[in-house]
Amino acid sequence: MGTFSTGGIAAELAKFDGLANGTDKACQRAVEAGGKALADRLREAAPVYAGARRDIKPGALKKSVKAGKVAYNAADGYHTEVGPVGKDHGEPLAKIGNILEYGRSDMDPRPWFNNTVARAEAEVTQAMQRAFEEAQGNG
């Protein structure tokens, strides 16, 4: 009768265990890097108010774009929200960004958000992949 030996496989199994144990942290870092990359592109694209109203701060929308904390839930996995946060003169900057994106009855749209998200997809994906690989020790 023949014998079967598993010598040498223990090191490979330990390597897989190490990778599996670091996956959560790597996923968090990847989502964080992707959120930062997207926030950078959205800040660049955000319109700056240049009208006559003195009570509106030029650049408030641009400065307000941020990536939130990385969170986890079973439905979405690791995720973060990226967009305008805070208020300017009592108005949520997310609302102002939405009005600029889609317009309203007395104002034409000035699309900036959805177009930028679409254009940034490859860059965001690359940033996430780099961060994941670095966190796994492969970068």
C-alpha positions as CSV (number, residue, x, y, z in Angstrom):
1,M,0.0,0.0,0.0
2,G,1.3,3.5,-0.8
3,T,1.7,6.4,1.6
4,F,0.7,10.0,1.2
5,S,2.7,12.8,2.8
6,T,1.7,16.4,3.3
7,G,5.1,17.7,4.1
8,G,5.7,21.2,2.9
9,I,2.0,22.1,2.5
10,A,1.8,23.5,6.0
11,A,3.8,26.6,4.9
12,E,1.4,27.2,2.0
13,L,-1.6,26.8,4.3
14,A,-0.1,29.2,6.7
15,K,0.4,31.7,3.9
16,F,-3.2,31.4,2.9
17,D,-4.3,31.9,6.5
18,G,-2.2,35.0,6.7
19,L,-3.7,36.4,3.5
20,A,-7.2,35.6,4.7
21,N,-6.7,37.2,8.1
22,G,-5.5,40.4,6.5
23,T,-8.3,40.6,3.9
24,D,-10.6,42.7,6.1
25,K,-8.0,45.3,6.7
26,A,-6.9,45.2,3.0
27,C,-10.6,45.7,1.9
28,Q,-11.0,48.7,4.3
29,R,-7.8,50.3,3.0
30,A,-8.9,49.7,-0.6
31,V,-12.2,51.4,-0.1
32,E,-10.6,54.2,1.8
33,A,-8.1,54.8,-1.1
34,G,-10.9,54.6,-3.7
35,G,-13.0,57.1,-1.7
36,K,-10.1,59.5,-1.4
37,A,-9.4,59.3,-5.2
38,L,-13.0,59.9,-6.0
39,A,-13.3,62.8,-3.6
40,D,-10.2,64.4,-5.2
41,R,-11.8,64.2,-8.6
42,L,-15.1,65.5,-7.4
43,R,-13.5,68.5,-5.7
44,E,-11.7,69.4,-8.9
45,A,-15.0,69.2,-10.8
46,A,-17.3,71.0,-8.3
47,P,-18.7,74.3,-9.7
48,V,-17.7,77.4,-7.9
49,Y,-20.5,80.0,-7.4
50,A,-19.5,83.2,-9.1
51,G,-22.8,85.2,-8.8
52,A,-23.6,88.5,-7.1
53,R,-24.8,87.2,-3.8
54,R,-22.3,88.2,-1.1
55,D,-23.7,85.8,1.5
56,I,-22.6,82.8,-0.5
57,K,-19.0,81.7,-0.1
58,P,-17.3,80.9,-3.4
59,G,-15.8,77.4,-3.3
60,A,-17.9,76.1,-0.3
61,L,-19.2,73.2,-2.4
62,K,-15.7,72.3,-3.7
63,K,-14.2,72.4,-0.2
64,S,-17.0,70.3,1.2
65,V,-16.5,67.1,-0.9
66,K,-15.2,64.3,1.3
67,A,-15.1,60.6,1.6
68,G,-16.8,59.3,4.7
69,K,-15.6,56.6,7.1
70,V,-15.4,53.1,5.7
71,A,-18.3,51.0,7.0
72,Y,-19.3,47.4,6.5
73,N,-22.7,45.7,6.3
74,A,-23.6,42.3,4.9
75,A,-25.6,43.7,2.0
76,D,-23.0,46.1,0.6
77,G,-19.7,44.8,2.1
78,Y,-17.1,47.6,2.7
79,H,-18.2,51.0,1.5
80,T,-17.9,54.7,1.9
81,E,-20.0,57.7,0.9
82,V,-18.4,60.4,-1.1
83,G,-19.9,63.8,-1.7
84,P,-20.6,67.2,-0.3
85,V,-21.0,67.4,3.5
86,G,-21.9,70.3,5.8
87,K,-24.0,73.4,5.2
88,D,-23.5,76.9,3.8
89,H,-25.9,79.5,5.2
90,G,-28.2,76.8,6.5
91,E,-28.5,74.9,3.2
92,P,-27.0,71.4,3.0
93,L,-24.2,71.5,0.5
94,A,-25.4,68.1,-0.8
95,K,-28.7,69.8,-1.8
96,I,-26.8,72.6,-3.5
97,G,-24.7,70.0,-5.4
98,N,-27.9,68.2,-6.4
99,I,-29.5,71.4,-7.7
100,L,-26.4,72.2,-9.7
101,E,-26.3,68.7,-11.1
102,Y,-30.0,68.5,-12.2
103,G,-31.0,72.2,-12.3
104,R,-34.5,73.5,-11.4
105,S,-37.3,75.4,-13.1
106,D,-35.4,78.6,-13.0
107,M,-31.8,77.2,-13.6
108,D,-30.3,75.0,-16.2
109,P,-28.4,71.9,-14.9
110,R,-24.6,72.1,-14.5
111,P,-23.7,68.4,-14.4
112,W,-20.6,67.8,-12.4
113,F,-21.1,64.8,-10.1
114,N,-22.3,61.8,-12.2
115,N,-20.0,62.6,-15.1
116,T,-17.0,62.9,-12.8
117,V,-17.9,59.6,-11.1
118,A,-18.1,57.9,-14.5
119,R,-14.8,59.4,-15.7
120,A,-13.0,58.5,-12.4
121,E,-14.0,54.8,-12.4
122,A,-10.7,53.5,-13.8
123,E,-8.6,55.7,-11.5
124,V,-10.6,54.8,-8.4
125,T,-10.4,51.1,-9.3
126,Q,-6.6,51.3,-9.7
127,A,-6.2,53.1,-6.4
128,M,-8.3,50.5,-4.7
129,Q,-6.3,47.6,-6.3
130,R,-2.9,49.2,-5.3
131,A,-4.0,49.8,-1.7
132,F,-5.4,46.2,-1.4
133,E,-2.2,44.7,-2.8
134,E,0.0,46.8,-0.6
135,A,-2.0,45.8,2.5
136,Q,-1.6,42.2,1.5
137,G,2.1,42.6,1.1
138,N,2.0,42.2,-2.7
139,G,2.5,45.8,-3.7
